[in-house]
Amino acid sequence: MADSDSGSEFSLMSEDEMPVQSTAVDEEDDVPAQDATDCDDAHYQGLEGKERYQYDAHVMRIGRYQSSADKKALEASRRDMHAVFPLTEALWREWITDCRQKVVDGDDRLSDDTASLYRTAVGDYQYVDLWKEWLEYMIEPEHERMEEIQAGKAQPCTVSGVQRNAKRLRVCFAEAIAATQYHVTKSHLVWDVIASYEEAYMKTFPTGENFARLKQLYMERLAICHAAIEDTFSRFSPLVTQYCNQQYEAIMVEANTVKQASERALAAREPFEARLTFSSNARGAFSAYISFEKRQRPVNHDVVRTLYERALVIHCLDAALWEEYLLYTISQTAPSPFEIKALCLRAVRNCPWSGDLWGHFMRATETHSYETWTPEDVYKYAMDFGAVEASVDELAKLFVAKGSYEIRRYQREPNAPSSQSHLRLALDQLISILQTKFPDGDTQFRLHKFAAEAHAAVLKDIESARKYWEEPLKKRSAEAEIWLEYILFERLYGTLEKVQAVFKQACFRVGDWPDRIFAAWISFEQQHGTADSINLAYARTRHQASVLASRLDAAEAEAQALATVEEEQRQRKQAKQQAAKALKKDIQKKEKMEKRKQQEAVQDETQERETKRARQDEPKSTDTSATGKRDKKACSILVSQLPASITEEAIVEHFSQTGEIKNVLVVRDQDGSRKDYAYVEFAEPTAAEKALSGGDTAILGGETVHMHRVSRDEDPKTLYVCNFSKQMTEARLREVFSPHGKIVSIRMPAARSDRARQFAYVEFAEEAFARAALALNGQPVEEHRPLSVAISNPSRKKARSPTRRTRLERDARVLFVANFPRTAEKEELVALFGQYGYLKDVRILKDAHGQSKGCGFVEFYAEASARAALALNDYKMGDRHLSVVTADPDKRANAGRGTRPLAEDDTLQRVLRVTRLPEHVTEETLRKSFAEYGEVVKVKLFGGGGAIVKYGDAQDANRAVLGMHDRELDGQRISVVSAQRSALDVSGATASLSAATTTTSVTHGDTSTPASFAVPTALMPRRVQRRVVASTGGRPRPRLAKHAAAASTSADTPAKVAGTTMSVAVSDTTGDALQSNDDFRKLFLASRQP
């Protein structure tokens, strides 16, 4: 490696001459708030007053001048802004771009205005891209001159100029490398520009000295970990081959050794770089990276400072980050005074609201005695800036720093005239300014405490110091913290008697944490007091503790009483809201029902009128039957797969070419949305035949549609599908049937709450596909629902019976289940009863609060499954035994039994008698509870916890008896019976039952008492049920049909139950005769009477 003067200038510079990252701000640029004096425009006027220190005001003014042609005013506004604030990279680019437009050939690019702007810009932040552009700006003409020299066209003055400028450029190179070389991911941008210049210079002047400089450049670069280290090594190899091939192996071995060490360092830092990338340069990611570098031994301070600079480019407004960087630089790197001043100035220019940063700046100027900055200058600059006045905390920090400086200045010249009075005045002024700017003052009273310490410790004036404690103790007299701080102050500067007096005051005035005062007083007296003073402290603290405890109990009682009142008010308000909401809901429901009835009436009237008009207009030629009635289906066709955009008018226009159209019906869902098929009715059957004669497809609206015959004959390509739930969708049906062949259309009526069952028509493209899909018949596509699939044949549809199927026949598949745990879920009942057959519905009855009543209904598809499920009677579910009976709410208990005749109307059947009601229950609560079973016409409360509930339908009233009797309402079980049953006496009921059942004999010892009633075991009292089960060795027999069967074979076989012999025979009508468990209990107890 050569040691000549012309080689490696950047590595031979002294430490004092070596620039560092934060010293790019020139001395003349760090004077605060310089005016733009280079603008001679009479119309230009800089910002004044507080506006001068508002960032947005500067940005708006620059934008205003950019849109004008006043370039000088724009230049001046930019300089005004940079005198106060740092500029962003975008603002610098705009400024530099405008400046570069004024550059002409022949200008000295190493020292012109553009180069000066670049130098100032990279001093604000570590702008790597601007460093790169600056170097390229300076090197560009040098590359052109070196190309001329290589081509042999250059003059001797050009050669000397290139060599002279090389020395000046290398000074800038050294500054750029020092500022950016430890930036792992972007430093190669700057270094590649420098390497390109040095390689071109070596090619122009191929000497050993220049190669030594180039080699040193690469070796130093390989010693630093950076992301492009492989490219650097690959770039170095051909240069060694070209200029020093005889030493290639030795040089490359040395370079590879250096490179491997750098690669290991790079591998350790790659996770941190990746975290920065994935977190978008988050503050926490930088903190972790910096902590890692600080743990390295030895610590490379330049690497740590580069990381701080990288973080500040992103988080320039983070005052804590600036303070951390500043303190690390001062404490760890032994910086120069100018470097400290430059870093402090950068910090306060970015975060002028931070009192801590201004304090560090004041101490730096006090320590290094700068010519252009003094602590008074910094304090004045901070107050002129005004940002620190936005927060009382930050302003207090600045004033404490100023007061601390005043104390140190007094201590340097304690005997100077008026020095003591100057310190007192300075401290009082700081307190006064703070109270003026913030009338509420500093809640921490930092300046008061600071002034008290200064007077006591520095001026030795304890009485004056205590005056500064008066205001804090007055405003925070109930806080233990302020009293403990004052006690500590008195212990340091006061007397024993004064400390004891303060403790006595605090004992009676502290309210937030008196225990701390009591403990501190006892501890102090035990260390410094006498026996009497210790006893006095104990007495005072114990007495005050009892007083405070009494106050606390009273306060808690008052708070509890207030909370109780508020809770009662809240509950009353909530009850009113719920009642109003329920009433509103009922009104809306009634209005909706009335509106629906009106709409249906209008629709029926309109349809009837149209039907009459159509019959009147119908020509006689269309009568095809012997009765003279027109066959509507023979005149109609079904058009499927209609485009969504097709209109009814377009359908009429297309098919009117075939014949006269009577009607077009586009099928719609319940919500009004269109389906993809429609019915077209012609005036003549021949027109329908003609429409289908050309094939089953047609072009309509630019798309192919399918046409089908509508008749009563069997359609072998269409399936009739039913027995699925209302949740079934057309898409789900298509998914189920599409594996068997191509589906042409699916016609599925919209689900309605009043339709007992759902059905659909699935049309296939071929008959074979439909026949194959018949395999789905009986398959449980939905849980517990076997699908019903058959070839569509409307002609086989059974004629409707003139009378609907009775509710009694339908309810033979419905079981009433009672006494299951109130916490039982619907799924548990489905799992339990589902083992006996397919379930159609499971419904758990709820009370007015939405809680389970412990009873409900289970409906099967098959009556045989329901009878089999009666075996679950007395089944233990949780801690309860189930009661399972066949639901029979419709048949009157005494109809046709030979009892006294009932009223001809069903008024008594629709009225329920309710007793054992809670005292606070309201008619609205009853209406809401009973409305679950049907429309409630009337509710009336009576005294003594009684009421009547009248339904509009007797069947609804019967269901309410089963669902509401012996159920809990507002915490109390109620009794619900039919008014008709209440009108009959027990003996009459007993007589009526005797006609429907076989004789039941109850034997007490030797006495046999006949009783005319039938009692299923499941509805006997629990204690009797258990005895019957124990005696028979199995479950009770709950199924009524099997009881009847058993009666024929074992009616005369007695069962012994604890000394009582019972002979029980139950007919099929037993369930019809008795309506509730209460009936059975009363009759059973009556039978036990001697």
Secondary structure as UniProt FT lines:
FT   TURN            5..6
FT   HELIX           9..12
FT   TURN            15..17
FT   HELIX           21..23
FT   HELIX           27..29
FT   TURN            32..33
FT   TURN            37..38
FT   TURN            42..43
FT   HELIX           49..53
FT   HELIX           55..66
FT   HELIX           71..84
FT   HELIX           89..100
FT   TURN            101..102
FT   TURN            105..106
FT   TURN            109..111
FT   HELIX           113..124
FT   HELIX           128..150
FT   TURN            151..152
FT   HELIX           156..180
FT   TURN            181..182
FT   TURN            184..186
FT   HELIX           187..204
FT   HELIX           208..222
FT   TURN            227..228
FT   HELIX           229..243
FT   HELIX           245..247
FT   HELIX           248..278
FT   TURN            279..280
FT   HELIX           283..294
FT   HELIX           301..314
FT   TURN            316..317
FT   HELIX           319..332
FT   HELIX           337..350
FT   TURN            352..353
FT   HELIX           355..368
FT   HELIX           375..385
FT   HELIX           387..390
FT   HELIX           392..412
FT   TURN            414..415
FT   TURN            417..418
FT   HELIX           419..437
FT   TURN            439..440
FT   TURN            443..444
FT   HELIX           446..453
FT   HELIX           454..458
FT   HELIX           462..475
FT   TURN            476..478
FT   HELIX           480..493
FT   HELIX           496..509
FT   HELIX           514..528
FT   HELIX           531..617
FT   HELIX           620..622
FT   TURN            626..627
FT   TURN            632..635
FT   STRAND          636..640
FT   TURN            644..645
FT   HELIX           648..655
FT   TURN            656..658
FT   STRAND          661..668
FT   TURN            670..671
FT   STRAND          674..682
FT   HELIX           685..693
FT   STRAND          697..700
FT   TURN            701..702
FT   STRAND          703..709
FT   STRAND          715..722
FT   TURN            726..727
FT   HELIX           730..737
FT   HELIX           738..740
FT   STRAND          743..747
FT   TURN            753..754
FT   STRAND          759..764
FT   HELIX           767..773
FT   HELIX           774..776
FT   TURN            777..778
FT   TURN            783..784
FT   STRAND          788..792
FT   HELIX           794..796
FT   HELIX           807..810
FT   HELIX           811..813
FT   STRAND          814..818
FT   TURN            822..823
FT   HELIX           826..833
FT   HELIX           834..836
FT   STRAND          839..846
FT   TURN            848..849
FT   STRAND          852..860
FT   HELIX           863..869
FT   HELIX           870..872
FT   TURN            873..874
FT   STRAND          876..877
FT   TURN            878..879
FT   STRAND          880..881
FT   STRAND          883..886
FT   TURN            893..896
FT   HELIX           907..910
FT   STRAND          911..915
FT   TURN            919..920
FT   HELIX           923..930
FT   HELIX           931..933
FT   STRAND          936..942
FT   TURN            943..945
FT   STRAND          946..951
FT   HELIX           954..964
FT   TURN            965..966
FT   STRAND          968..969
FT   TURN            970..971
FT   STRAND          972..973
FT   STRAND          975..978
FT   HELIX           979..982
FT   HELIX           986..994
FT   TURN            995..996
FT   STRAND          1000..1004
FT   TURN            1005..1006
FT   STRAND          1007..1011
FT   HELIX           1017..1019
FT   HELIX           1022..1032
FT   HELIX           1040..1050
FT   TURN            1051..1052
FT   STRAND          1055..1057
FT   TURN            1058..1059
FT   STRAND          1060..1063
FT   TURN            1068..1069
FT   HELIX           1070..1073
FT   HELIX           1077..1087
//
